[in-house]
Amino acid sequence: MKGTLKFVFTLGMLFLFALLFLSIVRASLFTKVDGQKRIWFELTFLLLAAILANTLVANYFRQPQAMALLIVGILISPGVVGLAWPVIRGVLPFAPAGEPNFVTMNETIGLLAKLGSIVLLFKIGMQSQARHIFTAKNLVIATVGVIIPFAGGYWFGLEYLKTGIAEAIFLGAALTATSVGITLAIIEEMKALKTDFARMILGAAVIDDVLALLVLSFAAMLAVPGGAGGSGLVVNFAWMAGSALVFIIGGIRIGTLFVERHFTPKEGEKLESTAFLRMMTFLFLYAYIAEFIGLSAIVGAFVAGITLNYSKNAKALLESVFPLESLFVPIFFISLGMMVDVASLVQFAVPILALTAVATATKVAGCGAAARASGAGWRNSLIVGIGMNPRGEIALIIAAFGLGAGILGKPEYSIIVAMAFLTTVITPPLLNAMMGRVKIAKGEN
């Protein structure tokens, strides 16, 4: 009798819990919920989406995990949901009339996504050595990879879109910056971080980031009415370039002294339990310094990672980053997919595809040719060019700055954002195809 009552009670509680759960999910998707409460639903949904991407798309369809996360982000983006929901309601008439709202790209989600990019570059930095990254070869690749895309974007604005000089300058600036988060994720997944082409991409991308932000400074001062004159331009350039140089070189040199003192225990001693906290403090400090002087936080994270690689306990420190990577990096890639604006893709399809073609051709040709001239083989040169192709946060920053300053209109802004997304999407399959032909396991590079 007791066993029967216990079974009935358990069954009843399961039924009631299921009703409660479904009502909460329905309310969260189709009604307005307080933002402080809804964020927990959004985080849960994002992590479930990441699990789906890794188990279904990555394994079943044999796509890189980063690409799988991008695809999931596209599928849950407001634009795609808005197109798909009427079709779903046609099949399921009982579905609510309003479109579901899975995740909103609010400040909290944006911050978590940025943490994902920071953790990713930090981890990549911890597996890299400064002498292989900051080389004359990589400087040449980055410089050519900035000049040619800028010229291509400037020409595209003047000749194709028939914009003024100011708009053309911003279009050129938007094409300069590389966002290699997804590239590095694929390279790491294929265990190719130690190859020559990976080191070229890493080094050139960091230098590229510095140069791109110098270009943004140049564009802002020249394009904005009443901008700085010749002397102001020189001073601003000198400040940014000098600060970047001091931070990267000095940050590694001085940082190694800190690492040797606080992350390298004496023989027979274990790494202290507070090592993880010190490591995260070190990471966020470098990210802040980079942001403060006008660089991207991911550059600071990468420099912090390279510096911590000098510790004799670098392997243990690297392993401690894994939980953070598992939590935040998927949110970063899903958020990139969510940025797609389907309406803009349809409305400005031709100029978007044209600018994407210009962006891809100039970056691949520029970086690839520079890598080839620096002694790399033709296949590795092509991999470098393709790997440097994605545009991401810097292009979005440039577009947002131009829109806010009244230099870019909504059409130009939408075209740049769509270009940044498309160059990110087309890179993984191209890179995967090229890298699949390289004998990484044998160390061929």
C-alpha positions in Angstrom: 0.0 0.0 0.0 2.8 2.4 1.0 4.6 1.6 -2.2 1.5 2.3 -4.3 0.9 5.7 -2.6 4.6 6.6 -3.0 4.4 5.8 -6.7 1.1 7.8 -7.2 2.6 10.7 -5.3 5.8 10.7 -7.3 3.8 10.4 -10.6 1.6 13.3 -9.5 4.6 15.5 -8.6 6.2 14.7 -11.9 3.0 15.8 -13.7 2.7 19.0 -11.7 6.4 19.8 -12.2 6.1 19.2 -16.0 3.1 21.6 -16.1 5.0 24.2 -14.1 8.1 23.8 -16.3 6.2 24.1 -19.5 4.2 27.1 -18.3 7.5 28.9 -17.3 9.1 28.1 -20.7 6.0 29.3 -22.6 6.0 32.5 -20.5 9.7 33.1 -21.1 9.4 32.6 -24.8 6.2 34.4 -25.6 5.6 37.1 -22.9 7.7 39.9 -21.4 9.7 38.7 -18.4 11.8 41.0 -16.1 15.3 41.1 -17.5 17.0 40.2 -14.2 14.9 37.0 -14.1 15.0 36.2 -17.8 18.8 36.2 -18.0 18.9 32.8 -16.3 16.5 31.4 -18.9 18.7 32.8 -21.7 21.9 31.4 -20.2 20.2 28.0 -19.8 19.0 28.1 -23.4 22.5 29.2 -24.7 24.2 26.3 -23.0 21.6 23.8 -24.2 22.1 25.2 -27.7 25.9 24.7 -27.3 25.3 21.1 -26.3 23.1 20.6 -29.3 25.8 22.2 -31.6 28.5 20.0 -30.2 26.6 16.7 -30.1 24.5 17.0 -33.2 25.9 19.4 -35.8 29.6 18.9 -35.0 29.4 15.1 -34.8 26.6 14.2 -37.1 27.3 16.7 -39.9 31.0 16.6 -39.3 31.4 20.4 -39.0 34.0 22.1 -36.8 32.6 22.9 -33.4 33.0 26.7 -34.0 31.0 26.4 -37.2 28.4 24.3 -35.5 27.9 27.0 -32.8 27.7 29.7 -35.5 24.9 27.7 -37.3 23.0 27.3 -34.1 23.3 31.1 -33.5 21.9 31.8 -37.0 19.0 29.5 -36.4 17.9 31.2 -33.2 18.5 34.7 -34.4 15.4 37.0 -34.5 15.5 37.3 -38.3 15.5 33.5 -39.0 12.9 32.9 -36.2 10.7 35.6 -37.7 10.8 33.9 -41.2 10.3 30.4 -39.8 7.6 31.0 -37.3 4.7 31.5 -39.8 5.7 28.3 -41.5 5.7 26.5 -38.1 2.3 27.9 -37.2 1.0 26.6 -40.5 2.1 23.1 -39.5 1.1 23.5 -35.8 -2.0 25.7 -35.7 -2.1 25.5 -31.9 1.3 27.4 -31.6 1.1 30.9 -30.2 0.6 33.7 -32.7 3.6 35.8 -31.5 7.1 34.9 -32.4 9.2 33.2 -29.6 12.1 35.2 -28.2 14.9 32.8 -27.4 17.8 35.1 -26.5 18.2 38.9 -26.6 21.6 40.4 -27.4 21.6 42.5 -24.3 24.5 43.9 -22.3 24.8 40.8 -20.2 24.9 38.4 -23.1 27.3 40.7 -24.9 29.6 40.8 -21.9 29.6 37.0 -21.6 30.3 36.7 -25.3 33.3 39.1 -24.9 34.5 37.0 -22.0 34.4 34.0 -24.4 36.6 35.7 -27.0 39.0 36.8 -24.2 39.3 33.3 -22.7 39.8 31.8 -26.2 42.7 34.2 -27.1 44.1 33.8 -23.6 44.2 30.0 -24.0 45.7 30.4 -27.5 48.4 32.7 -26.1 49.2 30.2 -23.4 50.1 27.7 -26.1 52.3 30.2 -28.1 55.8 31.6 -27.7 56.6 35.2 -28.3 59.6 34.5 -30.5 57.4 32.6 -33.0 54.6 35.2 -33.1 56.1 38.7 -33.2 58.4 38.3 -36.2 59.3 40.5 -39.2 57.5 38.0 -41.4 54.3 38.4 -39.5 54.6 42.2 -39.5 54.8 42.1 -43.3 51.8 39.9 -43.6 49.7 42.1 -41.3 50.8 45.3 -43.0 50.0 44.1 -46.5 46.8 42.6 -45.1 45.7 46.0 -43.9 46.8 48.2 -46.8 45.2 46.2 -49.7 41.8 45.6 -48.0 41.6 49.3 -47.0 42.3 50.3 -50.6 39.7 47.8 -51.8 37.0 49.1 -49.4 37.8 52.7 -50.3 37.5 51.9 -54.0 34.3 50.0 -53.4 32.7 53.0 -51.6 33.6 55.5 -54.2 33.1 53.5 -57.4 30.4 51.0 -56.5 28.3 52.6 -53.8 29.0 56.1 -55.0 29.6 57.4 -51.5 31.6 60.4 -50.4 35.2 60.2 -49.3 34.3 60.0 -45.6 32.0 57.0 -46.1 34.6 55.4 -48.3 37.3 55.8 -45.7 35.1 54.0 -43.1 34.3 51.2 -45.6 38.0 50.8 -46.1 38.7 50.8 -42.4 36.0 48.1 -41.8 37.8 45.8 -44.2 41.2 46.0 -42.5 40.6 44.2 -39.2 40.8 40.5 -38.8 38.9 38.6 -36.1 40.5 35.2 -36.0 38.7 33.7 -33.0 36.9 31.1 -35.2 40.0 30.5 -37.3 42.1 29.7 -34.2 39.3 27.5 -32.8 39.4 25.4 -35.9 43.2 25.3 -36.0 43.2 24.2 -32.3 40.6 21.6 -32.9 42.8 20.1 -35.6 45.8 20.2 -33.3 47.7 22.5 -35.6 48.7 25.4 -33.3 52.4 24.5 -33.6 52.5 24.7 -37.4 54.1 27.6 -39.3 50.8 28.8 -40.8 49.2 28.9 -37.4 52.0 31.0 -36.0 51.8 33.3 -39.0 48.1 33.8 -38.5 48.5 34.3 -34.8 51.2 36.9 -35.1 49.8 38.7 -38.1 46.3 38.8 -36.4 47.6 40.5 -33.3 49.7 43.0 -35.3 46.7 43.4 -37.7 44.5 44.4 -34.7 46.9 47.2 -33.7 47.2 48.5 -37.3 43.4 48.3 -37.8 42.8 50.5 -34.7 45.4 53.0 -36.0 43.4 53.0 -39.3 40.2 53.7 -37.3 41.9 56.6 -35.5 43.1 57.9 -38.9 39.6 57.5 -40.4 37.8 59.2 -37.5 40.1 62.2 -37.6 40.0 62.7 -41.4 36.4 61.8 -41.9 34.8 63.8 -39.0 34.3 67.5 -39.8 36.7 69.5 -37.7 38.9 66.5 -37.0 42.5 66.8 -36.0 44.9 68.5 -38.3 48.3 67.3 -39.4 50.1 67.8 -36.1 47.1 66.3 -34.1 47.1 63.3 -36.5 50.8 62.7 -35.9 50.5 63.0 -32.1 47.5 60.6 -32.0 49.3 58.1 -34.2 52.4 58.3 -32.2 50.5 57.8 -28.9 48.6 54.7 -30.1 51.5 53.1 -31.9 53.9 53.8 -29.0 51.4 52.6 -26.4 50.8 49.4 -28.3 54.5 48.8 -28.7 55.2 49.5 -25.0 52.3 47.3 -23.9 53.2 44.3 -26.0 56.9 44.3 -25.4 56.9 45.7 -21.9 53.9 43.6 -20.9 55.7 40.4 -21.8 59.1 41.4 -20.4 57.8 42.7 -17.1 55.1 40.1 -16.9 57.6 37.3 -17.1 59.2 38.5 -13.8 55.8 38.4 -12.1 55.1 35.0 -13.6 58.5 33.6 -12.4 57.8 34.9 -8.9 54.2 34.0 -8.4 53.5 31.1 -10.8 56.7 29.0 -10.5 56.9 27.3 -7.1 60.2 26.1 -5.8 61.3 22.5 -6.2 59.1 20.2 -4.2 56.4 22.8 -3.6 52.9 22.7 -5.2 51.2 25.6 -7.0 49.2 27.6 -4.4 45.4 27.3 -4.4 45.1 31.0 -5.2 47.1 30.6 -8.5 43.8 30.5 -10.5 42.7 33.8 -8.9 46.1 35.4 -9.6 45.9 34.1 -13.2 42.5 35.6 -13.8 43.6 38.9 -12.2 46.6 39.0 -14.5 44.3 38.3 -17.5 41.7 40.9 -16.7 44.4 43.5 -15.9 46.1 43.0 -19.3 42.7 43.0 -21.1 41.8 46.3 -19.4 45.2 47.9 -20.2 44.7 46.9 -23.9 41.2 48.4 -24.0 42.4 51.6 -22.2 45.1 52.4 -24.7 42.7 51.8 -27.6 43.5 48.2 -28.5 41.0 45.3 -28.2 40.7 43.3 -25.0 41.5 40.1 -26.9 45.0 41.5 -27.7 45.6 42.0 -23.9 44.3 38.5 -23.3 46.7 37.1 -25.9 49.7 38.9 -24.5 48.7 37.7 -21.0 48.6 34.1 -22.2 52.0 34.4 -23.9 53.4 35.8 -20.7 52.0 33.0 -18.5 53.5 30.4 -20.9 56.9 31.3 -19.4 55.8 29.6 -16.2 57.1 26.1 -15.5 53.5 25.3 -14.5 52.0 26.5 -17.7 50.4 23.1 -18.4 48.6 23.1 -15.1 47.5 26.7 -15.5 46.2 25.9 -19.0 44.2 23.0 -17.8 42.5 25.2 -15.2 41.2 27.4 -18.0 39.2 24.6 -19.5 35.9 25.1 -17.5 35.9 28.8 -18.4 36.5 27.9 -22.1 33.6 25.4 -22.0 31.3 27.9 -20.5 32.0 31.2 -22.3 33.5 30.4 -25.7 30.3 28.7 -27.0 28.4 31.9 -26.0 30.8 33.9 -28.1 30.3 31.9 -31.2 26.6 31.6 -30.9 26.3 35.4 -30.4 28.2 35.9 -33.7 25.6 33.8 -35.4 22.8 35.7 -33.8 24.1 39.0 -35.3 22.8 38.1 -38.7 20.1 40.4 -39.9 18.1 38.5 -42.5 16.1 41.6 -43.6 19.3 43.4 -44.4 20.7 40.4 -46.3 17.6 40.4 -48.5 17.3 44.2 -48.9 21.0 44.8 -49.7 21.9 41.4 -51.1 23.9 42.6 -54.1 26.1 45.2 -52.4 26.6 42.8 -49.4 27.8 40.0 -51.7 30.0 42.4 -53.7 31.6 43.9 -50.5 32.1 40.4 -49.1 33.8 39.4 -52.4 36.1 42.4 -52.2 36.9 41.8 -48.5 37.7 38.2 -49.1 39.7 38.7 -52.3 41.8 41.6 -50.8 42.5 39.9 -47.5 43.3 36.4 -49.0 45.4 37.9 -51.8 47.2 40.4 -49.6 48.0 38.1 -46.7 48.6 35.1 -48.9 50.9 37.0 -51.2 52.9 38.4 -48.3 53.2 35.0 -46.7 54.4 33.5 -50.0 56.9 36.3 -50.4 58.1 35.6 -46.9 59.0 32.0 -47.9 55.9 30.0 -47.1 54.7 27.4 -49.5 51.7 28.2 -51.7 49.3 26.0 -49.7 50.3 27.5 -46.4 50.2 30.9 -47.9 46.6 30.3 -49.0 45.7 29.0 -45.5 47.1 32.1 -44.0 45.1 34.3 -46.4 41.9 32.4 -45.7 42.6 32.3 -41.9 43.0 36.1 -41.8 39.7 36.6 -43.7 37.0 36.8 -40.9 36.0 40.3 -39.8 34.4 40.6 -36.4 34.3 42.9 -33.5 36.7 45.6 -34.9 34.6 45.9 -38.1 31.5 46.2 -36.0 33.1 48.8 -33.8 34.1 50.8 -36.9 30.6 50.5 -38.4 29.0 51.5 -35.1 31.3 54.5 -34.7 30.6 55.7 -38.3 26.8 55.3 -37.8 26.9 57.2 -34.4 29.0 60.0 -35.9 26.5 60.4 -38.8 29.1 59.4 -41.4 27.5 56.1 -42.4 23.9 55.7 -43.1 21.8 52.6 -42.2 22.4 51.0 -45.6 26.3 51.3 -45.3 26.1 50.1 -41.7 24.0 47.1 -42.6 26.3 46.2 -45.5 29.4 46.3 -43.2 27.7 44.2 -40.5 26.5 41.6 -43.0 30.0 41.5 -44.6 31.6 40.9 -41.2 29.2 38.0 -40.6 29.6 36.4 -44.0 33.4 36.5 -44.0 33.2 34.8 -40.7 30.8 32.1 -42.0 32.6 31.3 -45.2 36.0 30.9 -43.6 35.5 27.6 -41.6 34.6 25.4 -44.6 37.3 26.9 -46.7 39.9 26.5 -44.0 38.7 23.0 -43.1 39.1 22.0 -46.7 42.6 23.4 -47.1 43.8 22.2 -43.7 42.5 18.7 -44.4 45.1 18.4 -47.1 48.0 19.3 -44.9 49.8 16.5 -43.1 49.6 18.1 -39.6 50.3 14.8 -37.7 53.7 14.5 -39.4 54.5 18.1 -38.6 54.5 19.1 -42.3 54.2 22.9 -42.5 
